[in-house]
Amino acid sequence: MNEEFQFETLAVRAGQERSQFNEHSEALYLTSSFVFASAGQAARRFSGEEEGNVYSRFTNPTVTMFQERLAALEGAEACVATASGMAAILATAMALLKAGDHVVASQSIFGSTQQLFGNILGKFGVLTTFVVGTEPAAFRAALTADTKLLFIETPSNPLTEVFDIAAIAEVAHAAGALLVVDNCFCTPALQRPLAFGADLVIHSATKYLDGQGRVLGGAVLGKKALTDEVFKFLRTTGPTLSAFNAWIILKGLETLKIRMAAQSANAMQLAQWLEAQPSVERVFYPGLASHPQHALALRQQAGGGAILSFVVKGGREAAWRVVDHCKLLSITANLGDTKSTITHPGSTTHGRITAEARAAAGIVEGLLRIAVGLEAVSDIETDLAGGLASSPAS
């Protein structure tokens, strides 16, 4: 679609391919396979000589529409859809890395991502160095002659640390390595990492791209030469996006910018309220002037995002009391929903990594993470107030 169209227009129009029925809403193609006109056409489709649908594990019109729309929003040459966000990261690693290669990753990443890089890939001879902090110099110091890939989340999960994408891209490229950025928290509505020099962007489409907690999905975006390698892995191994899930997320993309703007505004209001609470030790939110990378966030992002975290005085016991007092907020580790969610990262999302790794990532026992939804902020504050009142004020 014409790249001169604005984001909002691309979000509802890009990638649409109508069938012979000329439907207005995108069609859902629930079929496992496709019929060929001849044996010759079947051979050409399977060999890649002729474009077209073959088998829904790796080619489906609904999935293609989702891929093209998200690529338009991210400013990417191509997109490959996956079954989940973790499938996107796994596929990227398996497609682009081999035994003996080295990865430099931020310590401040999702717990399952840490497990993948630190444990699972290690079994196949891919070694990972985890970097503490956000400074590009720390990534440069961790490089080796075998470094092939740098991986960051920005903002990070759960402390919303903001990384300088352009500066870290320079570090990666000077070493002949690729930079992969998990853009789950911001989405292309607030941040486009490829424009800052990233080579690939990862999404858990389960989160804000869907936006209503309905289905799982993931995506890898960037230059076609790179995504083609990811596609080859997916075609063979199968962790691809289903047509139904692609159709659901397509509809989610239509309201992405509206939702991200509203939820970011809600998160900012809640973060300011939390900073004023005597039982709260510290609030982490890029939109706050107190955030260590606030100035960078203003340059790199179009908003603060909908995720915030805060430390309750009194450790795990006090934090759990806040969670257990909640009647409105959903106690779940998922995020990106229109419904606000709350979780204790140390015992949920990052509970499987070692205590030492949690400490290095700054995930203390009193830390809570809220994914702010579309409820009235005053109602969210009221829901939190009771639990906070039961926590020590000093």
C-alpha positions in Angstrom: 0.0 0.0 0.0 1.1 3.6 -0.6 3.7 4.3 2.1 2.7 8.0 2.1 -0.5 7.1 3.9 -0.6 7.9 7.6 -0.2 5.3 10.4 -4.0 5.3 11.1 -4.8 4.6 7.5 -2.3 1.8 7.1 -3.6 0.2 10.3 -7.0 -0.3 8.8 -6.2 -0.6 5.1 -2.7 -2.0 4.5 -2.4 -5.6 3.4 -6.0 -6.2 2.5 -6.5 -8.7 -0.3 -10.1 -9.2 -1.4 -11.3 -12.5 -2.8 -13.7 -13.0 -5.8 -16.5 -12.2 -3.3 -15.1 -8.7 -2.8 -15.7 -8.7 1.0 -15.2 -5.5 2.9 -13.8 -7.0 6.1 -10.7 -9.2 5.7 -11.6 -12.8 4.9 -10.7 -15.7 7.3 -9.3 -18.6 5.4 -9.8 -21.7 7.6 -8.2 -24.4 5.4 -5.3 -26.6 6.0 -4.3 -26.8 2.3 -4.9 -25.3 -1.1 -5.8 -27.0 -4.4 -3.6 -26.6 -7.5 -4.8 -26.3 -11.1 -2.3 -29.0 -12.3 0.6 -31.2 -11.2 2.9 -28.6 -12.8 1.5 -25.8 -10.7 1.8 -27.9 -7.6 5.5 -28.5 -8.4 6.1 -24.8 -9.1 4.4 -23.8 -5.8 6.3 -26.3 -3.7 9.7 -25.3 -5.3 9.0 -21.6 -4.9 9.2 -21.0 -8.6 5.6 -19.7 -8.5 4.1 -17.6 -5.7 0.9 -18.7 -4.1 -0.6 -20.7 -1.2 0.5 -24.2 -0.6 -0.2 -25.3 3.0 -1.4 -23.2 5.9 1.6 -24.1 8.1 3.6 -21.6 6.0 1.3 -19.9 3.5 -2.2 -18.6 4.2 -4.0 -15.5 2.8 -5.2 -14.3 6.2 -1.7 -14.6 7.7 -0.2 -12.8 4.7 -2.6 -9.9 5.2 -1.5 -9.6 8.8 2.2 -9.8 7.8 1.8 -7.1 5.2 -0.1 -4.8 7.5 2.3 -5.0 10.4 5.3 -4.6 8.0 3.7 -1.3 6.8 3.2 -0.1 10.3 6.8 -0.9 11.3 8.3 0.4 8.1 9.8 -3.1 7.4 10.5 -4.8 4.1 9.0 -8.0 5.3 7.3 -9.7 8.2 7.1 -13.4 9.2 4.3 -14.3 11.6 4.8 -16.9 14.4 2.7 -18.8 16.9 3.8 -16.5 19.8 6.3 -13.9 20.8 8.7 -16.6 22.2 8.3 -18.5 18.9 9.5 -15.4 17.1 12.6 -15.1 19.2 13.4 -18.8 18.9 12.9 -18.8 15.2 15.2 -15.8 14.8 17.9 -17.4 16.9 17.7 -20.8 15.2 17.6 -19.2 11.7 20.6 -16.8 12.2 22.8 -18.5 14.8 24.9 -21.7 14.8 27.1 -23.6 17.3 30.0 -21.4 18.3 28.2 -18.1 17.9 27.9 -15.6 20.7 25.0 -13.4 21.7 25.1 -10.2 23.8 21.7 -9.6 25.5 20.5 -7.2 28.1 20.0 -8.7 31.6 16.7 -6.8 31.6 14.6 -9.0 29.5 11.5 -11.2 29.9 12.2 -14.3 32.0 11.4 -16.8 29.3 13.7 -14.9 26.9 16.5 -15.2 29.5 15.8 -18.9 29.8 16.0 -19.3 26.0 19.3 -17.5 25.5 20.9 -18.6 28.8 19.9 -22.2 28.9 18.2 -23.7 25.8 20.5 -22.2 23.2 23.5 -23.0 25.3 22.7 -26.7 24.8 23.3 -26.2 21.1 26.6 -24.3 21.5 25.3 -20.8 21.3 26.7 -18.8 24.2 25.1 -15.6 25.7 26.6 -12.8 27.7 24.0 -10.8 29.7 24.8 -7.1 30.1 23.8 -5.2 33.2 22.6 -1.6 32.6 21.7 0.3 29.5 24.9 1.9 28.4 26.1 1.1 24.9 29.7 0.8 26.3 28.6 -2.2 28.3 27.4 -3.9 25.2 30.7 -3.0 23.4 32.7 -4.5 26.3 30.8 -7.8 26.1 31.6 -8.4 22.4 33.8 -11.2 21.3 35.1 -12.3 17.9 32.2 -14.7 17.7 29.4 -12.2 18.5 26.7 -12.4 15.9 23.7 -10.9 17.5 22.7 -8.3 20.1 19.3 -8.5 21.7 17.4 -5.8 23.7 13.9 -5.0 24.9 13.1 -1.3 25.1 11.4 -0.4 27.3 12.4 -3.5 29.2 10.3 -5.9 31.2 9.5 -5.1 34.0 11.6 -2.0 34.9 10.9 -0.1 31.7 14.6 0.7 31.1 15.1 2.5 27.8 18.0 1.6 25.6 19.5 3.9 23.0 18.7 1.8 19.8 20.8 3.9 17.5 23.9 3.8 19.7 23.6 0.0 20.3 23.0 -0.6 16.6 26.3 1.2 15.9 28.0 -1.1 18.4 26.5 -4.2 16.8 27.3 -3.1 13.2 30.9 -2.2 14.0 31.3 -5.7 15.2 29.6 -7.2 12.1 26.7 -8.3 14.3 22.9 -7.8 14.1 20.7 -5.9 16.5 17.4 -7.4 17.3 14.9 -5.3 19.3 11.8 -6.5 21.1 9.3 -3.8 20.5 6.4 -5.4 22.5 5.9 -2.6 25.0 5.8 0.3 22.6 4.5 -1.3 19.3 5.0 0.7 16.1 2.4 3.2 17.3 5.0 4.6 19.7 8.4 3.4 18.4 9.9 2.0 15.2 13.3 0.5 16.0 14.2 -0.1 12.3 14.2 3.6 11.8 16.9 3.9 14.5 19.2 1.2 12.9 17.8 -2.1 14.3 18.1 -5.0 11.9 15.1 -7.0 13.2 12.1 -6.2 15.3 10.3 -8.9 17.5 6.7 -8.7 18.6 4.6 -10.7 20.9 1.4 -10.0 19.0 -0.4 -11.5 21.9 0.0 -8.2 23.7 -0.9 -4.8 22.3 -1.2 -5.8 18.7 -4.2 -7.9 19.6 -5.0 -5.6 22.5 -7.8 -7.6 24.1 -6.2 -10.7 25.4 -7.8 -13.1 22.9 -5.2 -15.0 21.1 -1.5 -15.8 20.9 0.8 -14.6 18.1 4.2 -13.3 17.2 6.2 -11.6 14.4 9.7 -11.0 13.1 10.2 -7.9 10.9 13.1 -6.4 9.0 14.9 -6.7 5.7 13.6 -9.5 3.5 17.0 -11.2 3.3 16.9 -11.8 7.0 13.2 -12.6 7.4 13.5 -15.1 4.5 16.0 -17.1 6.7 13.5 -17.0 9.5 10.7 -18.2 7.2 12.8 -21.2 6.1 13.1 -22.3 9.7 9.3 -21.8 10.3 8.3 -23.6 7.1 10.1 -26.7 8.3 9.5 -26.7 12.0 6.0 -25.3 12.2 5.7 -22.6 15.0 3.6 -20.4 12.7 0.6 -18.2 13.2 -2.8 -19.8 12.7 -5.2 -18.1 10.2 -7.8 -17.5 13.0 -5.3 -15.8 15.3 -4.0 -13.7 12.4 -7.6 -12.6 11.6 -8.2 -11.6 15.2 -4.9 -9.6 15.4 -5.6 -7.9 12.1 -8.7 -6.4 13.7 -6.7 -5.4 16.7 -4.3 -3.5 14.6 -7.1 -1.2 13.4 -7.4 0.4 16.9 -3.7 0.1 17.9 -2.8 3.8 17.8 -6.0 4.9 19.6 -5.5 2.3 22.4 -1.8 3.0 22.9 -2.5 6.7 23.2 -5.3 6.2 25.7 -3.5 3.6 27.7 -0.3 5.6 27.8 -2.2 8.6 29.1 -3.7 6.4 31.8 -0.3 5.0 32.7 1.2 8.4 33.1 -1.6 9.5 35.4 -1.4 6.4 37.5 2.4 6.7 37.7 2.2 10.2 39.1 -0.4 9.1 41.7 1.9 6.2 42.8 4.8 8.5 43.2 2.8 10.4 45.8 1.9 7.3 47.9 3.9 7.0 51.1 4.2 3.2 50.9 5.7 3.3 47.5 9.5 3.4 47.4 10.0 4.0 43.7 8.1 4.1 40.4 9.5 3.1 37.1 7.8 4.7 34.1 9.5 6.3 31.1 7.1 9.3 31.0 8.1 10.4 34.5 10.9 13.0 34.9 12.3 10.8 37.6 13.0 7.9 35.1 16.7 7.6 34.5 16.3 7.5 30.7 13.4 10.0 30.5 15.1 12.3 28.0 16.0 9.3 25.8 12.4 8.1 25.9 11.2 11.5 24.8 13.5 11.3 21.7 12.9 7.7 20.8 9.3 7.1 21.7 6.0 8.9 20.9 4.7 8.1 24.4 5.6 6.5 27.6 3.6 3.3 27.0 1.1 1.5 29.2 3.5 -0.5 31.4 4.8 0.7 34.8 6.3 -0.9 37.8 6.8 0.2 41.3 8.5 -1.0 44.5 6.3 -1.4 47.6 8.0 -0.9 51.0 8.0 -4.1 53.0 9.2 -6.6 50.4 7.3 -9.6 49.0 4.8 -9.8 51.9 3.7 -6.2 51.4 3.7 -6.5 47.6 1.5 -9.6 47.8 -0.9 -7.8 50.1 -1.3 -5.1 47.4 -2.0 -7.7 44.8 -4.5 -9.7 47.0 -6.4 -6.5 47.9 -7.2 -5.9 44.2 -10.8 -6.5 43.1 -10.7 -4.6 39.8 -7.2 -5.3 38.5 -6.8 -8.8 37.0 -4.1 -10.8 38.8 -2.4 -12.2 35.7 1.1 -12.0 34.2 -0.3 -11.2 30.7 -0.2 -7.6 29.4 -1.4 -5.5 26.5 -5.1 -6.0 27.3 -7.8 -3.3 27.6 -8.2 -4.6 31.1 -5.5 -3.6 33.6 -3.4 -6.4 35.0 -1.1 -6.7 38.0 1.7 -9.2 38.8 4.6 -9.8 41.1 7.5 -10.4 38.6 9.8 -12.0 41.2 7.4 -14.9 41.6 5.7 -15.1 38.2 7.3 -13.7 34.9 10.9 -13.9 36.3 10.3 -16.6 38.9 12.2 -19.3 36.9 15.5 -17.5 36.6 18.0 -17.6 39.4 17.9 -15.3 42.4 21.2 -13.9 41.3 19.8 -13.1 37.8 16.8 -11.4 39.4 19.0 -9.3 41.6 21.2 -8.3 38.6 18.1 -7.3 36.7 16.9 -5.2 39.7 13.8 -7.3 40.3 13.5 -6.9 44.0 10.9 -8.7 46.2 8.7 -5.6 46.6 8.4 -5.0 42.8 5.0 -5.0 41.2 4.2 -4.5 37.5 0.9 -3.0 36.2 -0.2 -3.1 32.6 -2.6 -0.2 32.5 -5.8 -0.7 30.6 -8.7 1.5 29.6 -10.6 1.7 32.9 -11.1 5.0 34.6 -7.8 5.8 36.3 -9.6 6.9 39.5 -11.1 3.4 39.8 -7.6 1.8 39.4 -6.3 4.1 42.1 -9.1 3.1 44.4 -8.4 -0.6 43.8 -4.7 -0.1 44.7 -5.3 2.2 47.6 -6.5 -0.4 50.1 -3.5 -2.7 49.6 -1.0 0.2 49.7 -2.6 1.5 52.9 -1.8 -1.9 54.5 1.9 -1.6 53.6 4.5 0.1 55.7 4.8 3.8 55.0 8.5 3.9 55.8 
